[in-house]
Amino acid sequence: MTFKTKLFLEGDRSKAICSHCEGLVNTTFCRREVPFESGKGSVKDLLVAVCDVCGSIVATPAQSTPAIHEARRKAVKPIEAQLPAIYLDALDLAAHTIDQMSTTEFRKVLMTLYLHRYASGEYPAKELVSVSSIAKALFKERRGETRRRLSLKVTQHTADDLKALLQTTRMSQTEIIKSVIYKIQSDVLDIQKPSLMRELRTLAIVAA
């Protein structure tokens, strides 16, 4: 249960359904450390409604939601791949084309955006499969060629997007990353749709 509209203070009283007590109970608002359901990570000093009978947390006021989202955002997951150096060069050139002041941190912004759009269906996931051979032809891999590691620390949401694409496309993580980088460089360096470029430049300003 989540309370809405009202600003609650420590010590405020209310009522809520307690699953442990199996009924409507009186509650008191206080600050607690609240663990995530996954068991990994927690939010400290979060204002919650606590059952006066058993002491269980039974509800969270709306004002506590941003703190929960921020804590989850910091609970990052690693996405890594060893790639021919040309892939990272292409990704960085795309970032530079969007915003000449961008750093390698903008790699994550671009990758996160495209992974989400493919996972959500905004872009067709099957496109990643179809462009895989194009990417390999454009960025030919030669024996002894320099390879570099792409390492991104992403949220659980982005990790879930990648997991969904792994299941949908039946591609490996490295293959998906290669296809996504190819699409980014194609959209930014070759096609340059005005609407997309405006969106990406705005994103670069916000992410800076």
Phi, psi and omega in degrees: 000139178234128177280147182236165171065311186280143173271116182264149177242158175302135180094347177297151181248153177200191176227149179200165176276125177258119181293330180289317180274350177059050178176178179285129183227162172281143181231158175231136179277130177208173182258133183223161168271121186248116179284151174289155180298331180290344183087356180250110179093167180199171176244124181270150175055041180271135178283121182221163175265125184247135180298129180288344183271307186248349179085006179283151173284123185245345181199159179231126178287155182302329182294342180272348185299314179302323179295324178294314180298320180294319179295320179292325179297324181282344178280076190278158176239144179274136169238120185225152177201140173269118187232153169304140187305331183299331179295315179290327175298317180295319180295318180290325177294321177298316179298318180294324179294323178290314182211114184294346179264004183290155176244182179296345177297334182288345175305313184297321180299312181295314181297318180298316180299311183290320177300318180294319182294324176287320181291326182279348181094357177299320169250141181291125182298329181296341178296326179298325178290315185292329182270355182301315180291327178294317179298318180295324180288322181286316181253072184300135179262119181249148180300133179084000181292145180298134177240148180228154183264125171266118182233117182238132174261110188240167178284168177299326180301313180292322176299322178292323177299315179296318179299319179296320179291324176301320180285320184287316186269339186063022176267164174280165179300318180296320179296319178297314181298318178298316181295320180295317178298319177300316181295321179298311182293327178294314181295319187273319185267328185259305186279309179051058175296128183306317182295319180291318181297321177297318180297315182292325178291324175294319178298322180296322179293316181294322184280345184298000000 
